[in-house]
Amino acid sequence: MRFLPRGTFGRIALLIGALLLINQFISYYSVSIYIVQPFVRQIMHAVAMQVRVENMGGSMKLSPEISERYQQVTNIEAYNEKTALEKGLQDAKVYNTLSDEINLYLDGPFRSEVRVEEHDGLYLWVRSPYVKDRWLRIPLPQFENLYPSPLIVYLSAITILSLIGGWAFARQISRPLRRLEFAARELGRGDTPGQLVETGTEEMVAVTRAFNQMARNVHQLEQDRTMLLAGISHDLRTPLTRIRLSSEFLPDDYEDIREGIIRDTEDMDEIIDQFISFVRDGRDEHSEPGDLNALVHGAGEAAAINESDVRFDLAEDLPPVPFKALAMKRMVRNLVENALRYAGAPVTVRTRVEQNFVVLSVLDNGPGIKEVDIPRLFQPFTRGDSARSGRGTGLGLAIVKRIAEMHKARISLHNRPEGGLEARVMIPYF
């Protein structure tokens, strides 16, 4: 359902909020039925009795002294409608519920009407059911402190406390999930997230324990893979060296064979170097701010075979970027060598500032790559189509991607409109 929040915290908070809202409606209904309504009935019954007494006094023709004494005791004032409007009746608010309630206790020829006036106190204006156009003004001082403040305070306090409790409960559940999400991202980048604290509910403890075990297994597999590749690469160097030395002693009549063996051993040696580079990705190297232009220029020149193979278009006043020097050099060399190998010279290395990123681009003039093949080229042991195929292991761009991710950079490939391919690395600098 689209209106539901996507996060666990949002859904739990929504559920608790809905339950609290229902609880408030039930509480308000209960208070109204079992507290407010009986209290109103009692008040209206007492007011009706006062209206009856006042009517009896008028019908019995009491003396002025007794009438004045009765008015002083009860504080009930009687007015005709014109005078009542001048005394505040026009500002009083009509309450049909109170009118219906008081008519249950009065049996006069006219229907009584109740209005509430809030001035210097709380007053009830009651239309007499016995005398037409006669209004009684009855003070209700007891309402000032009893209604509606206690109900508002009660409902407000319950609502605030419930919301705070629900927020704390939802946060207690969602916080371990946040930590688990952060650790999973670290593990996905190849870092070691460390041991997560196994706290919370029973299910959360079980999930955290399973994640910790998985992280340990992944770390152990990474170590085993690194040791295996490093051992194989090291052990292959010895027979390759012997083959290379043996080929040097071949007679001149076997010069073509000797050159073929040398080329093959060089290719194999290069493949071993790529394996070692893939294993030693520079993750343990410390990042320091430095001059990226100087590093790019040095790495590009080192990758070039001839001086004219690599051209540079470096931006001036490039902001300092923290990077791992050896890993960054390896990345630039891999990009330049990949462009020279598959597209040929010349290759242009360009730097520029774009929004909050330092953009490093390596551009060639080759045939480019099919758009459907671009996403998979960053996977290990994957190469492009026949137009850009050749020797190599397919680890070059995989190494570049790992180094870029270590620097929290974005790596992408783009076919240029004028022809050729652009390898673009966007490095954040703050």
VENWOLIN-V899777 format. One record per helix or strand of 3 or more residues. SS is the DSSP state (2 for helix, 1 for strand). FROM is the first residue (numbers start at 1). TO is the last residue. If there is no record, write none. Layout:
SS FROM TO
SS FROM TO
//
This chain:
2 8 59
2 64 74
1 77 80
2 81 87
2 89 91
2 96 103
1 114 118
1 122 127
1 134 139
2 143 146
2 149 188
2 202 248
2 252 279
1 288 290
2 292 303
1 310 313
1 321 323
2 325 342
1 347 354
1 357 363
2 371 378
2 386 388
2 396 406
1 410 415
1 421 428
//
